[in-house]
Amino acid sequence: MPSAAPTLRPIPGAEHKLYDPADPATPAHGSELLDPGAVFRNGQWTLFSAGQAHCFGPPNLFSATLPPGAPLSPSGWTVARDPSGELLPVASSERSAPWDAGGGRHCPSYVRGSDPATNRPIERIYYAGAADHIGGPYSIGYLEWNGECWLDQSEPVFLAEEAWERGSVFEPNLLFHDGLWKLWYVAGSVRDKDLVHGYAESPDGRTRWKRAVFAPPDINLFDFCVRAHGEGFAAVFSRLSFSGDAPTEAGLWWCTAPSPTGRLSDWSQPILIMTAADRGWHSGPFKPSL
């Protein structure tokens, strides 16, 4: 965080349930779909989610859509399923299975960018994958849209390399800006209550990553989601609590910056916009989508 103490000033505003897999009114069959990210794509709202069919087995990536032109709403979602009613994955694992089949696909992050050589538009869904176990260790890869379908990749594009990453990188949040693919991510282990937040950038989103620590472990920063906002940029991020209660620093936070920098000190003093208190249908937040 910036050097000054965080400002504990919740912004007034109503909270609206958008998609609740535990609500019988949602066509998600319980908690099959989790970690959704909302995207307005091709004239309609889409949720790209991680999930487990029948709440069992390695997670995969799935989708749900509202009708074209419909505003965001908690009702009207259509979950992609095959003719038998089973959840339909966003993409196959034909090529990616060696690095993501055993532990599954987690925490999707949709991003639009371009090829630096051809300026060809590119759509990707980055995610964390695990080869052997649902609890990791993780590496980060992506699916890429080829005009007809999402294609999996034979290898991850971002692996833990630094000692402070402790062998696992996950919770990617991507932004394409000024010709660079910019990645904010978590490193370390939730189980060990030791999380470092990293930042990396690459000219093609696959290679030549330059990385650095973005936030130290004592902040418990999780999912730093950045988007253009007005003449600058805004970020919404969550801070976790490992104590089982809801301390004042846990919750959802908002900050801004003139450019999407990889230095936390360049961002404005963060403002708490939602606490981690139990509100019945939600408590501590994990994956904001801005």
Secondary structure, DSSP 8 states (H G I E B T S, - for coil): --SS--B-------------TTSTTSTTTTTSEEEEEEEEETTEEEEEEEE-GGG-SS-EEEEEE--TT----SS--EE-B-TTS-B--SS--TTTHHHHTTTEEEEEEEEEEE-TTT--EEEEEEEEEESS-TT---EEEEEEE-SSSEE--SS-SB---SGGGTT-EEEEEEEEETTEEEEEEEEEETTTTEEEEEEEEESSSSS--EEEEEE-GGG-EEEEEEEEETTEEEEEEEE--SSSS--TT-EEEEEEESS--S-GGGS---EEEEE----SS--S------
